[in-house]
Amino acid sequence: MAKKPENLSFEQSLGELEQIVTELEQGDVALDDALKQFERGVHLVRASQDKLEQAQQKVAILLSNDTQAPLSPFESEEQ
């Protein structure tokens, strides 16, 4: 059984996403399996986004301890 996306490292999630994309692009996957892979991919992306946000918050906290380090708000491409 595959690990929950939340329990994978960012790099493991990215590797699995790359594998899913490759398999789906080849087009040799049955519809039901393709839907399952797509759903798994969505969960992996969401878990990866959460990990990135947590990392950004940690960096902001670490930089805020240095009064000489200016912080600017993070603006993602979605905003």
Backbone bond lengths (Angstrom), bond angles and torsions (degrees), N, CA, C in turn:
res aa  C-N    CA-C-N  psi(-1)  N-CA   C-N-CA  omega(-1)  CA-C   N-CA-C  phi
1 M - - - 1.460 - - 1.521 109.33 -
2 A 1.290 117.36 137.90 1.457 122.41 -178.83 1.525 110.40 -70.44
3 K 1.326 114.26 146.90 1.459 119.17 177.61 1.514 110.03 -68.75
4 K 1.323 114.86 153.45 1.460 119.38 174.27 1.521 107.93 -65.08
5 P 1.338 117.99 142.90 1.461 120.49 -179.36 1.527 113.14 -55.72
6 E 1.336 116.91 -33.10 1.457 120.75 -178.26 1.529 111.56 -66.74
7 N 1.338 117.58 -23.45 1.457 122.10 -177.05 1.527 112.95 -91.94
8 L 1.313 117.18 -5.21 1.458 121.40 178.86 1.518 110.12 -89.84
9 S 1.323 116.00 151.99 1.459 119.02 172.64 1.529 108.30 -72.76
10 F 1.309 115.71 164.63 1.462 120.22 178.62 1.530 109.72 -57.87
11 E 1.334 115.90 -43.16 1.458 120.70 -177.76 1.525 111.58 -66.30
12 Q 1.343 117.05 -38.66 1.463 120.21 177.54 1.527 110.38 -64.86
13 S 1.319 116.52 -42.14 1.469 120.55 178.40 1.519 110.75 -61.15
14 L 1.314 116.02 -44.66 1.457 120.69 179.98 1.532 110.93 -62.24
15 G 1.324 116.86 -42.65 1.462 120.86 178.26 1.519 112.17 -61.99
16 E 1.325 115.87 -42.67 1.467 119.48 179.24 1.530 110.59 -67.18
17 L 1.327 116.64 -38.49 1.471 119.80 177.46 1.520 110.68 -61.98
18 E 1.324 117.00 -42.18 1.466 120.48 178.71 1.524 110.81 -61.60
19 Q 1.336 116.64 -40.22 1.455 120.80 178.71 1.529 111.09 -64.89
20 I 1.326 116.41 -42.94 1.469 120.64 179.29 1.519 110.62 -62.14
21 V 1.321 116.80 -45.41 1.470 120.70 -179.81 1.520 110.27 -60.96
22 T 1.326 116.63 -44.41 1.468 120.37 -179.93 1.523 111.03 -59.97
23 E 1.334 116.45 -46.04 1.461 120.04 -179.43 1.530 111.83 -64.70
24 L 1.329 116.44 -41.28 1.467 119.14 179.92 1.523 111.54 -69.06
25 E 1.324 117.25 -35.64 1.462 120.04 179.32 1.528 111.86 -66.96
26 Q 1.314 117.11 -30.33 1.462 120.13 179.72 1.524 111.41 -68.66
27 G 1.331 116.83 -26.59 1.451 120.58 174.92 1.517 115.33 77.29
28 D 1.324 117.96 10.90 1.458 120.95 -178.87 1.530 112.43 -95.54
29 V 1.322 117.27 16.35 1.456 121.85 -175.85 1.529 108.76 -102.40
30 A 1.324 115.45 135.05 1.466 120.09 176.51 1.527 109.55 -62.59
31 L 1.311 116.07 153.74 1.468 121.17 -175.47 1.522 111.95 -55.80
32 D 1.331 117.54 -47.07 1.468 119.91 -179.45 1.527 111.36 -60.92
33 D 1.335 116.06 -42.65 1.463 120.05 178.90 1.525 111.13 -67.55
34 A 1.321 116.56 -37.44 1.469 120.56 178.59 1.528 110.45 -63.39
35 L 1.329 116.30 -41.24 1.465 119.96 177.95 1.526 111.32 -64.60
36 K 1.319 117.52 -40.33 1.463 121.58 177.65 1.526 110.62 -64.10
37 Q 1.329 116.10 -42.38 1.461 120.01 178.74 1.524 110.68 -65.89
38 F 1.319 116.29 -41.43 1.461 120.04 178.07 1.520 110.53 -60.78
39 E 1.336 116.38 -44.90 1.465 120.63 178.94 1.526 110.30 -61.78
40 R 1.318 117.48 -43.46 1.472 121.53 177.36 1.529 109.78 -60.12
41 G 1.323 116.54 -42.41 1.454 120.70 178.82 1.522 112.70 -61.08
42 V 1.323 116.38 -41.54 1.467 120.57 178.38 1.525 110.15 -61.86
43 H 1.328 116.88 -43.19 1.469 120.44 178.59 1.532 111.04 -64.54
44 L 1.321 116.68 -39.53 1.461 120.76 178.52 1.525 111.18 -64.38
45 V 1.320 116.91 -42.17 1.465 120.86 179.50 1.527 110.57 -63.03
46 R 1.324 116.72 -45.32 1.468 119.93 -179.96 1.526 111.60 -62.74
47 A 1.327 116.85 -43.24 1.464 120.14 179.05 1.533 110.51 -64.78
48 S 1.324 116.56 -38.05 1.466 120.77 178.88 1.525 111.03 -66.91
49 Q 1.320 117.03 -40.80 1.463 120.44 177.14 1.532 110.81 -61.65
50 D 1.326 116.58 -40.69 1.463 120.33 177.74 1.522 110.95 -62.10
51 K 1.329 116.76 -41.84 1.466 120.74 179.39 1.527 111.00 -64.68
52 L 1.323 116.74 -39.87 1.465 120.22 178.23 1.531 111.21 -65.24
53 E 1.320 116.54 -41.60 1.463 120.15 178.70 1.523 110.83 -63.78
54 Q 1.331 117.21 -40.04 1.455 120.68 178.00 1.527 110.73 -63.69
55 A 1.333 116.18 -41.52 1.462 120.27 178.66 1.528 110.70 -63.69
56 Q 1.331 117.01 -41.24 1.468 120.47 178.77 1.526 110.76 -63.16
57 Q 1.327 116.53 -39.68 1.460 120.10 178.92 1.526 110.68 -65.69
58 K 1.327 117.58 -40.43 1.463 120.78 178.30 1.515 111.13 -62.59
59 V 1.329 116.23 -43.22 1.465 120.20 178.48 1.522 110.15 -62.22
60 A 1.316 116.94 -43.64 1.462 120.44 179.09 1.527 110.86 -61.49
61 I 1.316 116.60 -41.51 1.465 120.12 178.92 1.522 110.54 -64.87
62 L 1.323 116.85 -43.94 1.458 119.80 179.83 1.523 111.62 -63.79
63 L 1.316 116.71 -40.27 1.460 119.55 179.71 1.523 111.83 -71.83
64 S 1.310 117.30 -27.70 1.465 119.13 -178.79 1.526 111.61 -70.23
65 N 1.329 117.59 -19.20 1.464 120.78 176.74 1.519 111.82 -73.52
66 D 1.309 116.96 -17.08 1.464 122.15 178.52 1.520 107.84 -100.86
67 T 1.308 116.78 109.38 1.465 120.29 -176.79 1.521 112.16 -66.84
68 Q 1.312 118.05 -16.30 1.461 121.74 -179.95 1.532 112.27 -87.79
69 A 1.306 117.21 -12.21 1.461 120.65 -176.96 1.521 110.09 -92.86
70 P 1.342 117.36 110.55 1.467 119.05 178.97 1.531 110.87 -74.44
71 L 1.302 115.59 138.79 1.458 121.37 176.28 1.518 109.43 -108.68
72 S 1.295 114.88 141.24 1.454 119.25 172.17 1.525 107.07 -124.22
73 P 1.308 118.74 147.33 1.459 120.79 -178.50 1.512 111.38 -60.12
74 F 1.319 115.25 139.99 1.451 120.65 176.95 1.503 109.56 -76.46
75 E 1.319 117.01 129.68 1.456 121.06 177.84 1.507 107.96 -120.84
76 S 1.321 116.45 111.49 1.461 119.96 178.63 1.526 109.30 -78.56
77 E 1.308 115.19 169.43 1.461 120.54 -179.44 1.514 111.78 -68.66
78 E 1.357 116.91 -19.96 1.452 120.98 -178.85 1.524 112.29 -74.41
79 Q 1.313 117.54 -22.05 1.465 120.12 -175.80 1.492 112.10 -82.77
